Amino acid sequence: MEENKKMVAAISAVMSYISQEQSMTVEAGDAAGGQVPGFSAPAAPVKMWGLSGRLARMQMRNQMQLKSFHGARLR
């Protein structure tokens, strides 16, 4: 019975903290003209071709640093 009371008290404290935090962000958004500080606009979409090219260049540099291309067979 005692453990149940402790669990109920802990859960209610967490729920109270969450509700206070949500109300503070709403109030901050109203004060900032609808913009909540700390939140930015969504990022631009990822361009897969550019990402693929950068990844290929990084892998090539890594192989050169590990001397994967340095050997008697490649000369």
C-alpha positions as CSV (number, residue, x, y, z in Angstrom):
1,M,0.0,0.0,0.0
2,E,2.8,2.4,0.9
3,E,4.6,1.7,-2.4
4,N,1.4,2.4,-4.3
5,K,1.2,5.8,-2.6
6,K,4.8,6.6,-3.5
7,M,4.3,5.7,-7.1
8,V,1.1,7.8,-7.4
9,A,3.0,10.8,-5.8
10,A,5.9,10.4,-8.2
11,I,3.7,10.1,-11.3
12,S,1.6,13.1,-10.3
13,A,4.8,15.1,-9.7
14,V,6.1,14.2,-13.2
15,M,2.8,15.0,-14.8
16,S,2.6,18.4,-12.9
17,Y,6.2,19.2,-14.1
18,I,5.3,18.4,-17.7
19,S,2.1,20.5,-17.6
20,Q,4.0,23.5,-16.1
21,E,6.7,23.2,-18.8
22,Q,4.0,23.1,-21.6
23,S,2.2,26.1,-20.2
24,M,5.5,28.0,-20.0
25,T,6.3,27.3,-23.7
26,V,2.8,28.4,-24.7
27,E,3.2,31.7,-22.7
28,A,6.7,32.3,-24.2
29,G,5.2,31.7,-27.7
30,D,2.5,34.3,-27.0
31,A,5.0,36.8,-25.7
32,A,7.3,36.3,-28.7
33,G,4.6,36.9,-31.2
34,G,3.9,33.3,-32.0
35,Q,7.6,32.2,-32.1
36,V,8.9,30.0,-29.4
37,P,12.6,30.7,-28.5
38,G,14.8,27.8,-29.1
39,F,12.8,26.5,-32.0
40,S,13.8,27.2,-35.6
41,A,12.1,26.7,-39.0
42,P,12.3,23.3,-40.5
43,A,15.6,22.5,-42.2
44,A,15.9,22.3,-46.0
45,P,15.4,18.9,-47.6
46,V,18.5,16.7,-47.9
47,K,19.8,16.5,-51.4
48,M,20.7,12.9,-51.9
49,W,23.0,13.3,-54.9
50,G,25.1,15.9,-53.1
51,L,25.2,13.7,-50.0
52,S,26.3,10.7,-52.1
53,G,29.1,12.7,-53.8
54,R,30.4,13.9,-50.5
55,L,30.3,10.4,-49.0
56,A,32.2,9.0,-52.1
57,R,34.9,11.7,-51.7
58,M,35.3,11.0,-48.0
59,Q,35.7,7.3,-48.6
60,M,38.3,7.9,-51.3
61,R,40.3,10.2,-49.0
62,N,40.1,7.6,-46.3
63,Q,41.3,4.9,-48.6
64,M,44.2,7.1,-49.7
65,Q,45.1,7.8,-46.1
66,L,45.1,4.1,-45.3
67,K,47.2,3.5,-48.4
68,S,44.8,1.2,-50.0
69,F,45.9,2.3,-53.4
70,H,49.6,2.2,-52.7
71,G,51.1,-1.1,-53.9
72,A,53.1,-2.9,-56.6
73,R,50.0,-4.0,-58.5
74,L,48.7,-0.5,-59.1
75,R,51.8,1.0,-60.6
